């Protein structure tokens, strides 16, 4: 993990305004030191992305995942439901047939 010492001498491509905007969107309250640290870290991430953009990917097919994935589906067969008493067993509040929940609409 980068520390503020590691990032001090790195050129910051992201402005302080950008960091404050990102922090606001993430609902974060950052100190000046954190803004400096995260700005340097984000700049290094963007530098790496620029390096990746230099790669020749013309003959590479787009992928959504590096591994071949396939869904394992099972047949949907009708089954009996669990008994109502079992379904209500761990309910914090219940009536004879239903879960009891707080009223949210007046």
LOVEX-443091 format. One record per atom (N, C-alpha, C, CB): residue number from 1; atom name; x, y, z. Coordinates in nm, 2 decimals. Glycine has a CB too. Layout:
// LOVEX-443091
@vexke NUM	vexfi CA	u X	v Y	w Z
...
// end
This chain:
// LOVEX-443091
@vexke 1	vexfi N	u 0.08	v -0.12	w 0.00
@vexke 1	vexfi CA	u 0.00	v 0.00	w 0.00
@vexke 1	vexfi C	u 0.09	v 0.12	w 0.00
@vexke 1	vexfi CB	u -0.10	v 0.00	w 0.12
@vexke 2	vexfi N	u 0.05	v 0.22	w -0.08
@vexke 2	vexfi CA	u 0.12	v 0.35	w -0.08
@vexke 2	vexfi C	u 0.10	v 0.43	w 0.04
@vexke 2	vexfi CB	u 0.08	v 0.43	w -0.21
@vexke 3	vexfi N	u 0.20	v 0.49	w 0.09
@vexke 3	vexfi CA	u 0.19	v 0.59	w 0.20
@vexke 3	vexfi C	u 0.21	v 0.73	w 0.14
@vexke 3	vexfi CB	u 0.30	v 0.56	w 0.31
@vexke 4	vexfi N	u 0.18	v 0.83	w 0.22
@vexke 4	vexfi CA	u 0.20	v 0.96	w 0.18
@vexke 4	vexfi C	u 0.34	v 0.99	w 0.14
@vexke 4	vexfi CB	u 0.15	v 1.06	w 0.29
@vexke 5	vexfi N	u 0.44	v 0.93	w 0.20
@vexke 5	vexfi CA	u 0.58	v 0.95	w 0.17
@vexke 5	vexfi C	u 0.61	v 0.90	w 0.03
@vexke 5	vexfi CB	u 0.67	v 0.88	w 0.27
@vexke 6	vexfi N	u 0.55	v 0.78	w -0.01
@vexke 6	vexfi CA	u 0.57	v 0.72	w -0.14
@vexke 6	vexfi C	u 0.52	v 0.81	w -0.25
@vexke 6	vexfi CB	u 0.50	v 0.59	w -0.15
@vexke 7	vexfi N	u 0.41	v 0.89	w -0.22
@vexke 7	vexfi CA	u 0.34	v 0.96	w -0.32
@vexke 7	vexfi C	u 0.38	v 1.11	w -0.33
@vexke 7	vexfi CB	u 0.20	v 0.95	w -0.30
@vexke 8	vexfi N	u 0.46	v 1.16	w -0.24
@vexke 8	vexfi CA	u 0.50	v 1.30	w -0.23
@vexke 8	vexfi C	u 0.56	v 1.35	w -0.36
@vexke 8	vexfi CB	u 0.59	v 1.32	w -0.11
@vexke 9	vexfi N	u 0.65	v 1.28	w -0.42
@vexke 9	vexfi CA	u 0.72	v 1.33	w -0.53
@vexke 9	vexfi C	u 0.66	v 1.29	w -0.67
@vexke 9	vexfi CB	u 0.86	v 1.28	w -0.53
@vexke 10	vexfi N	u 0.54	v 1.24	w -0.66
@vexke 10	vexfi CA	u 0.47	v 1.20	w -0.78
@vexke 10	vexfi C	u 0.39	v 1.31	w -0.84
@vexke 10	vexfi CB	u 0.37	v 1.08	w -0.76
@vexke 11	vexfi N	u 0.40	v 1.34	w -0.97
@vexke 11	vexfi CA	u 0.32	v 1.44	w -1.03
@vexke 11	vexfi C	u 0.17	v 1.41	w -1.02
@vexke 11	vexfi CB	u 0.36	v 1.47	w -1.17
@vexke 12	vexfi N	u 0.09	v 1.50	w -0.98
@vexke 12	vexfi CA	u -0.05	v 1.48	w -0.96
@vexke 12	vexfi C	u -0.13	v 1.52	w -1.08
@vexke 12	vexfi CB	u -0.10	v 1.55	w -0.83
@vexke 13	vexfi N	u -0.18	v 1.42	w -1.15
@vexke 13	vexfi CA	u -0.26	v 1.45	w -1.27
@vexke 13	vexfi C	u -0.41	v 1.49	w -1.23
@vexke 13	vexfi CB	u -0.26	v 1.33	w -1.36
@vexke 14	vexfi N	u -0.45	v 1.45	w -1.11
@vexke 14	vexfi CA	u -0.58	v 1.48	w -1.07
@vexke 14	vexfi C	u -0.58	v 1.61	w -0.98
@vexke 14	vexfi CB	u -0.64	v 1.36	w -0.99
@vexke 15	vexfi N	u -0.66	v 1.70	w -1.01
@vexke 15	vexfi CA	u -0.66	v 1.83	w -0.94
@vexke 15	vexfi C	u -0.72	v 1.81	w -0.80
@vexke 15	vexfi CB	u -0.74	v 1.94	w -1.02
@vexke 16	vexfi N	u -0.70	v 1.90	w -0.71
@vexke 16	vexfi CA	u -0.76	v 1.90	w -0.58
@vexke 16	vexfi C	u -0.91	v 1.91	w -0.59
@vexke 16	vexfi CB	u -0.70	v 2.01	w -0.50
@vexke 17	vexfi N	u -0.96	v 1.98	w -0.69
@vexke 17	vexfi CA	u -1.10	v 1.99	w -0.71
@vexke 17	vexfi C	u -1.16	v 1.86	w -0.75
@vexke 17	vexfi CB	u -1.14	v 2.09	w -0.82
@vexke 18	vexfi N	u -1.09	v 1.78	w -0.83
@vexke 18	vexfi CA	u -1.13	v 1.65	w -0.87
@vexke 18	vexfi C	u -1.14	v 1.56	w -0.75
@vexke 18	vexfi CB	u -1.04	v 1.58	w -0.97
@vexke 19	vexfi N	u -1.04	v 1.56	w -0.66
@vexke 19	vexfi CA	u -1.04	v 1.48	w -0.54
@vexke 19	vexfi C	u -1.16	v 1.52	w -0.45
@vexke 19	vexfi CB	u -0.91	v 1.49	w -0.46
@vexke 20	vexfi N	u -1.18	v 1.65	w -0.43
@vexke 20	vexfi CA	u -1.29	v 1.69	w -0.35
@vexke 20	vexfi C	u -1.43	v 1.65	w -0.41
@vexke 20	vexfi CB	u -1.29	v 1.84	w -0.33
@vexke 21	vexfi N	u -1.44	v 1.65	w -0.54
@vexke 21	vexfi CA	u -1.56	v 1.61	w -0.60
@vexke 21	vexfi C	u -1.58	v 1.46	w -0.59
@vexke 21	vexfi CB	u -1.56	v 1.65	w -0.75
@vexke 22	vexfi N	u -1.48	v 1.38	w -0.60
@vexke 22	vexfi CA	u -1.49	v 1.24	w -0.58
@vexke 22	vexfi C	u -1.53	v 1.21	w -0.44
@vexke 22	vexfi CB	u -1.36	v 1.17	w -0.62
@vexke 23	vexfi N	u -1.46	v 1.28	w -0.35
@vexke 23	vexfi CA	u -1.49	v 1.26	w -0.20
@vexke 23	vexfi C	u -1.64	v 1.29	w -0.17
@vexke 23	vexfi CB	u -1.40	v 1.34	w -0.12
@vexke 24	vexfi N	u -1.69	v 1.40	w -0.23
@vexke 24	vexfi CA	u -1.82	v 1.45	w -0.21
@vexke 24	vexfi C	u -1.92	v 1.34	w -0.26
@vexke 24	vexfi CB	u -1.85	v 1.58	w -0.28
@vexke 25	vexfi N	u -1.89	v 1.29	w -0.38
@vexke 25	vexfi CA	u -1.98	v 1.18	w -0.44
@vexke 25	vexfi C	u -1.98	v 1.06	w -0.36
@vexke 25	vexfi CB	u -1.93	v 1.15	w -0.58
@vexke 26	vexfi N	u -1.86	v 1.03	w -0.29
@vexke 26	vexfi CA	u -1.85	v 0.91	w -0.21
@vexke 26	vexfi C	u -1.89	v 0.94	w -0.07
@vexke 26	vexfi CB	u -1.71	v 0.85	w -0.21
@vexke 27	vexfi N	u -1.93	v 1.06	w -0.04
@vexke 27	vexfi CA	u -1.97	v 1.10	w 0.10
@vexke 27	vexfi C	u -1.86	v 1.08	w 0.20
@vexke 27	vexfi CB	u -2.10	v 1.03	w 0.14
@vexke 28	vexfi N	u -1.74	v 1.12	w 0.15
@vexke 28	vexfi CA	u -1.62	v 1.11	w 0.24
@vexke 28	vexfi C	u -1.57	v 1.25	w 0.29
@vexke 28	vexfi CB	u -1.51	v 1.03	w 0.17
@vexke 29	vexfi N	u -1.53	v 1.25	w 0.41
@vexke 29	vexfi CA	u -1.47	v 1.37	w 0.46
@vexke 29	vexfi C	u -1.32	v 1.35	w 0.47
@vexke 29	vexfi CB	u -1.53	v 1.42	w 0.60
@vexke 30	vexfi N	u -1.24	v 1.41	w 0.39
@vexke 30	vexfi CA	u -1.10	v 1.39	w 0.38
@vexke 30	vexfi C	u -1.02	v 1.50	w 0.44
@vexke 30	vexfi CB	u -1.06	v 1.36	w 0.24
@vexke 31	vexfi N	u -0.91	v 1.47	w 0.50
@vexke 31	vexfi CA	u -0.82	v 1.57	w 0.55
@vexke 31	vexfi C	u -0.73	v 1.61	w 0.43
@vexke 31	vexfi CB	u -0.73	v 1.52	w 0.67
@vexke 32	vexfi N	u -0.66	v 1.72	w 0.45
@vexke 32	vexfi CA	u -0.57	v 1.77	w 0.34
@vexke 32	vexfi C	u -0.47	v 1.66	w 0.30
@vexke 32	vexfi CB	u -0.50	v 1.90	w 0.38
@vexke 33	vexfi N	u -0.41	v 1.59	w 0.41
@vexke 33	vexfi CA	u -0.31	v 1.49	w 0.38
@vexke 33	vexfi C	u -0.38	v 1.37	w 0.31
@vexke 33	vexfi CB	u -0.26	v 1.44	w 0.52
@vexke 34	vexfi N	u -0.50	v 1.33	w 0.34
@vexke 34	vexfi CA	u -0.57	v 1.23	w 0.27
@vexke 34	vexfi C	u -0.59	v 1.27	w 0.12
@vexke 34	vexfi CB	u -0.70	v 1.19	w 0.34
@vexke 35	vexfi N	u -0.63	v 1.39	w 0.10
@vexke 35	vexfi CA	u -0.66	v 1.44	w -0.04
@vexke 35	vexfi C	u -0.53	v 1.43	w -0.12
@vexke 35	vexfi CB	u -0.71	v 1.58	w -0.04
@vexke 36	vexfi N	u -0.42	v 1.46	w -0.06
@vexke 36	vexfi CA	u -0.29	v 1.46	w -0.13
@vexke 36	vexfi C	u -0.25	v 1.31	w -0.16
@vexke 36	vexfi CB	u -0.18	v 1.52	w -0.04
@vexke 37	vexfi N	u -0.27	v 1.23	w -0.06
@vexke 37	vexfi CA	u -0.24	v 1.08	w -0.07
@vexke 37	vexfi C	u -0.33	v 1.02	w -0.18
@vexke 37	vexfi CB	u -0.25	v 1.01	w 0.06
@vexke 38	vexfi N	u -0.46	v 1.04	w -0.17
@vexke 38	vexfi CA	u -0.55	v 0.97	w -0.26
@vexke 38	vexfi C	u -0.53	v 1.03	w -0.40
@vexke 38	vexfi CB	u -0.69	v 0.99	w -0.21
@vexke 39	vexfi N	u -0.50	v 1.16	w -0.41
@vexke 39	vexfi CA	u -0.48	v 1.22	w -0.54
@vexke 39	vexfi C	u -0.36	v 1.15	w -0.61
@vexke 39	vexfi CB	u -0.46	v 1.37	w -0.53
@vexke 40	vexfi N	u -0.25	v 1.13	w -0.53
@vexke 40	vexfi CA	u -0.13	v 1.07	w -0.59
@vexke 40	vexfi C	u -0.16	v 0.92	w -0.62
@vexke 40	vexfi CB	u -0.01	v 1.08	w -0.49
@vexke 41	vexfi N	u -0.23	v 0.85	w -0.54
@vexke 41	vexfi CA	u -0.27	v 0.72	w -0.57
@vexke 41	vexfi C	u -0.35	v 0.71	w -0.70
@vexke 41	vexfi CB	u -0.34	v 0.65	w -0.45
@vexke 42	vexfi N	u -0.45	v 0.79	w -0.71
@vexke 42	vexfi CA	u -0.54	v 0.79	w -0.83
@vexke 42	vexfi C	u -0.46	v 0.83	w -0.95
@vexke 42	vexfi CB	u -0.66	v 0.89	w -0.81
@vexke 43	vexfi N	u -0.36	v 0.92	w -0.94
@vexke 43	vexfi CA	u -0.28	v 0.95	w -1.05
@vexke 43	vexfi C	u -0.20	v 0.84	w -1.10
@vexke 43	vexfi CB	u -0.19	v 1.07	w -1.01
@vexke 44	vexfi N	u -0.15	v 0.76	w -1.00
@vexke 44	vexfi CA	u -0.07	v 0.64	w -1.04
@vexke 44	vexfi C	u -0.16	v 0.54	w -1.11
@vexke 44	vexfi CB	u 0.00	v 0.58	w -0.91
@vexke 45	vexfi N	u -0.28	v 0.52	w -1.06
@vexke 45	vexfi CA	u -0.37	v 0.43	w -1.13
@vexke 45	vexfi C	u -0.40	v 0.48	w -1.27
@vexke 45	vexfi CB	u -0.51	v 0.43	w -1.05
@vexke 46	vexfi N	u -0.42	v 0.61	w -1.29
@vexke 46	vexfi CA	u -0.44	v 0.66	w -1.43
@vexke 46	vexfi C	u -0.31	v 0.64	w -1.51
@vexke 46	vexfi CB	u -0.48	v 0.81	w -1.42
@vexke 47	vexfi N	u -0.20	v 0.66	w -1.45
@vexke 47	vexfi CA	u -0.07	v 0.64	w -1.53
@vexke 47	vexfi C	u -0.07	v 0.49	w -1.58
@vexke 47	vexfi CB	u 0.05	v 0.67	w -1.44
@vexke 48	vexfi N	u -0.11	v 0.40	w -1.49
@vexke 48	vexfi CA	u -0.11	v 0.26	w -1.53
@vexke 48	vexfi C	u -0.21	v 0.24	w -1.64
@vexke 48	vexfi CB	u -0.14	v 0.17	w -1.41
@vexke 49	vexfi N	u -0.32	v 0.30	w -1.63
@vexke 49	vexfi CA	u -0.42	v 0.28	w -1.74
@vexke 49	vexfi C	u -0.37	v 0.34	w -1.87
@vexke 49	vexfi CB	u -0.55	v 0.35	w -1.70
@vexke 50	vexfi N	u -0.30	v 0.45	w -1.87
@vexke 50	vexfi CA	u -0.24	v 0.50	w -1.99
@vexke 50	vexfi C	u -0.14	v 0.40	w -2.05
@vexke 50	vexfi CB	u -0.17	v 0.64	w -1.96
@vexke 51	vexfi N	u -0.06	v 0.34	w -1.96
@vexke 51	vexfi CA	u 0.03	v 0.24	w -2.01
@vexke 51	vexfi C	u -0.04	v 0.12	w -2.07
@vexke 51	vexfi CB	u 0.12	v 0.19	w -1.89
@vexke 52	vexfi N	u -0.15	v 0.08	w -2.01
@vexke 52	vexfi CA	u -0.23	v -0.03	w -2.07
@vexke 52	vexfi C	u -0.29	v 0.01	w -2.21
@vexke 52	vexfi CB	u -0.34	v -0.07	w -1.98
@vexke 53	vexfi N	u -0.32	v 0.14	w -2.22
@vexke 53	vexfi CA	u -0.37	v 0.19	w -2.35
@vexke 53	vexfi C	u -0.27	v 0.19	w -2.46
@vexke 53	vexfi CB	u -0.43	v 0.33	w -2.34
@vexke 54	vexfi N	u -0.14	v 0.17	w -2.43
@vexke 54	vexfi CA	u -0.04	v 0.17	w -2.53
@vexke 54	vexfi C	u -0.03	v 0.03	w -2.60
@vexke 54	vexfi CB	u 0.10	v 0.20	w -2.47
@vexke 55	vexfi N	u -0.09	v -0.07	w -2.53
@vexke 55	vexfi CA	u -0.09	v -0.21	w -2.59
@vexke 55	vexfi C	u -0.17	v -0.22	w -2.72
@vexke 55	vexfi CB	u -0.14	v -0.31	w -2.48
@vexke 56	vexfi N	u -0.12	v -0.30	w -2.81
@vexke 56	vexfi CA	u -0.19	v -0.33	w -2.93
@vexke 56	vexfi C	u -0.29	v -0.44	w -2.91
@vexke 56	vexfi CB	u -0.09	v -0.37	w -3.05
@vexke 57	vexfi N	u -0.42	v -0.40	w -2.91
@vexke 57	vexfi CA	u -0.52	v -0.50	w -2.88
@vexke 57	vexfi C	u -0.61	v -0.52	w -3.01
@vexke 57	vexfi CB	u -0.61	v -0.45	w -2.77
@vexke 58	vexfi N	u -0.56	v -0.49	w -3.13
@vexke 58	vexfi CA	u -0.64	v -0.50	w -3.25
@vexke 58	vexfi C	u -0.68	v -0.64	w -3.28
@vexke 58	vexfi CB	u -0.56	v -0.45	w -3.37
@vexke 59	vexfi N	u -0.60	v -0.74	w -3.25
@vexke 59	vexfi CA	u -0.63	v -0.88	w -3.28
@vexke 59	vexfi C	u -0.68	v -0.96	w -3.16
@vexke 59	vexfi CB	u -0.51	v -0.95	w -3.34
@vexke 60	vexfi N	u -0.72	v -0.89	w -3.06
@vexke 60	vexfi CA	u -0.77	v -0.96	w -2.94
@vexke 60	vexfi C	u -0.92	v -0.93	w -2.92
@vexke 60	vexfi CB	u -0.70	v -0.91	w -2.81
@vexke 61	vexfi N	u -0.99	v -1.05	w -2.91
@vexke 61	vexfi CA	u -1.14	v -1.04	w -2.90
@vexke 61	vexfi C	u -1.17	v -0.98	w -2.76
@vexke 61	vexfi CB	u -1.20	v -1.17	w -2.92
@vexke 62	vexfi N	u -1.28	v -0.90	w -2.76
@vexke 62	vexfi CA	u -1.32	v -0.85	w -2.63
@vexke 62	vexfi C	u -1.38	v -0.96	w -2.54
@vexke 62	vexfi CB	u -1.43	v -0.74	w -2.65
@vexke 63	vexfi N	u -1.35	v -0.95	w -2.41
@vexke 63	vexfi CA	u -1.40	v -1.05	w -2.32
@vexke 63	vexfi C	u -1.47	v -0.98	w -2.20
@vexke 63	vexfi CB	u -1.28	v -1.14	w -2.27
@vexke 64	vexfi N	u -1.56	v -1.05	w -2.14
@vexke 64	vexfi CA	u -1.62	v -1.00	w -2.02
@vexke 64	vexfi C	u -1.56	v -1.06	w -1.90
@vexke 64	vexfi CB	u -1.78	v -1.02	w -2.03
@vexke 65	vexfi N	u -1.49	v -1.17	w -1.92
@vexke 65	vexfi CA	u -1.43	v -1.24	w -1.81
@vexke 65	vexfi C	u -1.31	v -1.31	w -1.86
@vexke 65	vexfi CB	u -1.53	v -1.33	w -1.73
@vexke 66	vexfi N	u -1.20	v -1.32	w -1.78
@vexke 66	vexfi CA	u -1.08	v -1.39	w -1.83
@vexke 66	vexfi C	u -1.10	v -1.54	w -1.83
@vexke 66	vexfi CB	u -0.97	v -1.35	w -1.74
@vexke 67	vexfi N	u -1.19	v -1.59	w -1.76
@vexke 67	vexfi CA	u -1.21	v -1.74	w -1.76
@vexke 67	vexfi C	u -1.35	v -1.76	w -1.83
@vexke 67	vexfi CB	u -1.22	v -1.80	w -1.62
@vexke 68	vexfi N	u -1.35	v -1.88	w -1.90
@vexke 68	vexfi CA	u -1.48	v -1.92	w -1.96
@vexke 68	vexfi C	u -1.58	v -1.96	w -1.85
@vexke 68	vexfi CB	u -1.46	v -2.03	w -2.07
@vexke 69	vexfi N	u -1.69	v -1.89	w -1.85
@vexke 69	vexfi CA	u -1.79	v -1.92	w -1.75
@vexke 69	vexfi C	u -1.92	v -1.96	w -1.82
@vexke 69	vexfi CB	u -1.82	v -1.80	w -1.65
@vexke 70	vexfi N	u -1.99	v -2.06	w -1.76
@vexke 70	vexfi CA	u -2.12	v -2.09	w -1.81
@vexke 70	vexfi C	u -2.21	v -2.12	w -1.69
@vexke 70	vexfi CB	u -2.11	v -2.22	w -1.90
@vexke 71	vexfi N	u -2.33	v -2.08	w -1.70
@vexke 71	vexfi CA	u -2.43	v -2.10	w -1.60
@vexke 71	vexfi C	u -2.47	v -2.24	w -1.58
@vexke 71	vexfi CB	u -2.56	v -2.01	w -1.62
@vexke 72	vexfi N	u -2.47	v -2.29	w -1.46
@vexke 72	vexfi CA	u -2.52	v -2.42	w -1.43
@vexke 72	vexfi C	u -2.66	v -2.41	w -1.39
@vexke 72	vexfi CB	u -2.43	v -2.49	w -1.32
@vexke 73	vexfi N	u -2.75	v -2.45	w -1.48
@vexke 73	vexfi CA	u -2.89	v -2.44	w -1.45
@vexke 73	vexfi C	u -2.95	v -2.57	w -1.42
@vexke 73	vexfi CB	u -2.96	v -2.38	w -1.58
@vexke 74	vexfi N	u -3.04	v -2.57	w -1.33
@vexke 74	vexfi CA	u -3.11	v -2.69	w -1.29
@vexke 74	vexfi C	u -3.26	v -2.68	w -1.35
@vexke 74	vexfi CB	u -3.11	v -2.72	w -1.14
@vexke 75	vexfi N	u -3.32	v -2.79	w -1.36
@vexke 75	vexfi CA	u -3.46	v -2.78	w -1.41
@vexke 75	vexfi C	u -3.54	v -2.73	w -1.30
@vexke 75	vexfi CB	u -3.50	v -2.93	w -1.46
@vexke 76	vexfi N	u -3.64	v -2.65	w -1.34
@vexke 76	vexfi CA	u -3.73	v -2.59	w -1.24
@vexke 76	vexfi C	u -3.85	v -2.68	w -1.22
@vexke 76	vexfi CB	u -3.77	v -2.44	w -1.29
@vexke 77	vexfi N	u -3.85	v -2.75	w -1.11
@vexke 77	vexfi CA	u -3.95	v -2.85	w -1.09
@vexke 77	vexfi C	u -4.04	v -2.80	w -0.97
@vexke 77	vexfi CB	u -3.90	v -2.99	w -1.06
@vexke 78	vexfi N	u -4.17	v -2.81	w -0.98
@vexke 78	vexfi CA	u -4.26	v -2.77	w -0.87
@vexke 78	vexfi C	u -4.24	v -2.86	w -0.75
@vexke 78	vexfi CB	u -4.41	v -2.77	w -0.91
@vexke 79	vexfi N	u -4.23	v -2.80	w -0.63
@vexke 79	vexfi CA	u -4.22	v -2.88	w -0.51
@vexke 79	vexfi C	u -4.32	v -2.83	w -0.40
@vexke 79	vexfi CB	u -4.08	v -2.88	w -0.45
@vexke 80	vexfi N	u -4.34	v -2.90	w -0.30
@vexke 80	vexfi CA	u -4.43	v -2.85	w -0.20
@vexke 80	vexfi C	u -4.36	v -2.75	w -0.12
@vexke 80	vexfi CB	u -4.47	v -2.97	w -0.10
@vexke 81	vexfi N	u -4.43	v -2.65	w -0.07
@vexke 81	vexfi CA	u -4.37	v -2.54	w 0.01
@vexke 81	vexfi C	u -4.35	v -2.59	w 0.15
@vexke 81	vexfi CB	u -4.46	v -2.41	w 0.01
@vexke 82	vexfi N	u -4.26	v -2.52	w 0.23
@vexke 82	vexfi CA	u -4.25	v -2.55	w 0.37
@vexke 82	vexfi C	u -4.37	v -2.52	w 0.44
@vexke 82	vexfi CB	u -4.12	v -2.49	w 0.43
@vexke 83	vexfi N	u -4.41	v -2.59	w 0.55
@vexke 83	vexfi CA	u -4.53	v -2.55	w 0.63
@vexke 83	vexfi C	u -4.52	v -2.41	w 0.68
@vexke 83	vexfi CB	u -4.54	v -2.65	w 0.74
@vexke 84	vexfi N	u -4.63	v -2.34	w 0.69
@vexke 84	vexfi CA	u -4.64	v -2.21	w 0.73
@vexke 84	vexfi C	u -4.58	v -2.19	w 0.87
@vexke 84	vexfi CB	u -4.79	v -2.16	w 0.74
@vexke 85	vexfi N	u -4.60	v -2.28	w 0.96
@vexke 85	vexfi CA	u -4.55	v -2.28	w 1.09
@vexke 85	vexfi C	u -4.39	v -2.27	w 1.09
@vexke 85	vexfi CB	u -4.59	v -2.40	w 1.18
@vexke 86	vexfi N	u -4.33	v -2.35	w 1.00
@vexke 86	vexfi CA	u -4.19	v -2.35	w 0.99
@vexke 86	vexfi C	u -4.14	v -2.21	w 0.93
@vexke 86	vexfi CB	u -4.14	v -2.46	w 0.90
@vexke 87	vexfi N	u -4.21	v -2.16	w 0.84
@vexke 87	vexfi CA	u -4.17	v -2.03	w 0.78
@vexke 87	vexfi C	u -4.18	v -1.92	w 0.88
@vexke 87	vexfi CB	u -4.27	v -2.00	w 0.66
@vexke 88	vexfi N	u -4.28	v -1.93	w 0.97
@vexke 88	vexfi CA	u -4.29	v -1.82	w 1.07
@vexke 88	vexfi C	u -4.21	v -1.85	w 1.20
@vexke 88	vexfi CB	u -4.44	v -1.81	w 1.10
@vexke 89	vexfi N	u -4.15	v -1.96	w 1.20
@vexke 89	vexfi CA	u -4.08	v -2.00	w 1.33
@vexke 89	vexfi C	u -3.98	v -1.90	w 1.38
@vexke 89	vexfi CB	u -4.00	v -2.13	w 1.30
@vexke 90	vexfi N	u -3.90	v -1.83	w 1.30
@vexke 90	vexfi CA	u -3.80	v -1.74	w 1.35
@vexke 90	vexfi C	u -3.84	v -1.59	w 1.33
@vexke 90	vexfi CB	u -3.67	v -1.76	w 1.28
@vexke 91	vexfi N	u -3.97	v -1.57	w 1.30
@vexke 91	vexfi CA	u -4.02	v -1.43	w 1.28
@vexke 91	vexfi C	u -4.02	v -1.36	w 1.42
@vexke 91	vexfi CB	u -4.16	v -1.43	w 1.22
@vexke 92	vexfi N	u -3.96	v -1.24	w 1.42
@vexke 92	vexfi CA	u -3.96	v -1.17	w 1.55
@vexke 92	vexfi C	u -4.11	v -1.13	w 1.60
@vexke 92	vexfi CB	u -3.88	v -1.04	w 1.54
@vexke 93	vexfi N	u -4.19	v -1.10	w 1.50
@vexke 93	vexfi CA	u -4.33	v -1.08	w 1.54
@vexke 93	vexfi C	u -4.42	v -1.14	w 1.43
@vexke 93	vexfi CB	u -4.37	v -0.93	w 1.55
@vexke 94	vexfi N	u -4.53	v -1.21	w 1.47
@vexke 94	vexfi CA	u -4.61	v -1.27	w 1.37
@vexke 94	vexfi C	u -4.76	v -1.28	w 1.43
@vexke 94	vexfi CB	u -4.56	v -1.42	w 1.35
@vexke 95	vexfi N	u -4.85	v -1.30	w 1.33
@vexke 95	vexfi CA	u -4.99	v -1.33	w 1.37
@vexke 95	vexfi C	u -5.00	v -1.48	w 1.34
@vexke 95	vexfi CB	u -5.09	v -1.24	w 1.29
@vexke 96	vexfi N	u -5.13	v -1.52	w 1.34
@vexke 96	vexfi CA	u -5.15	v -1.67	w 1.32
@vexke 96	vexfi C	u -5.10	v -1.71	w 1.18
@vexke 96	vexfi CB	u -5.30	v -1.70	w 1.33
@vexke 97	vexfi N	u -5.11	v -1.62	w 1.08
@vexke 97	vexfi CA	u -5.08	v -1.66	w 0.94
@vexke 97	vexfi C	u -4.97	v -1.58	w 0.88
@vexke 97	vexfi CB	u -5.20	v -1.66	w 0.86
@vexke 98	vexfi N	u -4.93	v -1.46	w 0.94
@vexke 98	vexfi CA	u -4.85	v -1.37	w 0.86
@vexke 98	vexfi C	u -4.74	v -1.32	w 0.95
@vexke 98	vexfi CB	u -4.94	v -1.25	w 0.82
@vexke 99	vexfi N	u -4.63	v -1.26	w 0.88
@vexke 99	vexfi CA	u -4.53	v -1.18	w 0.95
@vexke 99	vexfi C	u -4.59	v -1.05	w 0.99
@vexke 99	vexfi CB	u -4.40	v -1.16	w 0.86
@vexke 100	vexfi N	u -4.56	v -1.00	w 1.11
@vexke 100	vexfi CA	u -4.60	v -0.87	w 1.15
@vexke 100	vexfi C	u -4.48	v -0.77	w 1.13
@vexke 100	vexfi CB	u -4.65	v -0.87	w 1.30
@vexke 101	vexfi N	u -4.51	v -0.67	w 1.06
@vexke 101	vexfi CA	u -4.40	v -0.57	w 1.03
@vexke 101	vexfi C	u -4.45	v -0.43	w 1.07
@vexke 101	vexfi CB	u -4.36	v -0.57	w 0.88
@vexke 102	vexfi N	u -4.36	v -0.34	w 1.09
@vexke 102	vexfi CA	u -4.40	v -0.20	w 1.13
@vexke 102	vexfi C	u -4.48	v -0.14	w 1.01
@vexke 102	vexfi CB	u -4.28	v -0.12	w 1.17
@vexke 103	vexfi N	u -4.58	v -0.05	w 1.05
@vexke 103	vexfi CA	u -4.65	v 0.02	w 0.95
@vexke 103	vexfi C	u -4.56	v 0.13	w 0.89
@vexke 103	vexfi CB	u -4.78	v 0.08	w 1.01
@vexke 104	vexfi N	u -4.55	v 0.14	w 0.76
@vexke 104	vexfi CA	u -4.47	v 0.24	w 0.70
@vexke 104	vexfi C	u -4.55	v 0.34	w 0.62
@vexke 104	vexfi CB	u -4.36	v 0.18	w 0.61
@vexke 105	vexfi N	u -4.67	v 0.31	w 0.59
@vexke 105	vexfi CA	u -4.76	v 0.40	w 0.51
@vexke 105	vexfi C	u -4.87	v 0.45	w 0.60
@vexke 105	vexfi CB	u -4.82	v 0.33	w 0.38
@vexke 106	vexfi N	u -4.89	v 0.58	w 0.60
@vexke 106	vexfi CA	u -5.00	v 0.63	w 0.69
@vexke 106	vexfi C	u -5.12	v 0.66	w 0.61
@vexke 106	vexfi CB	u -4.95	v 0.76	w 0.76
// end
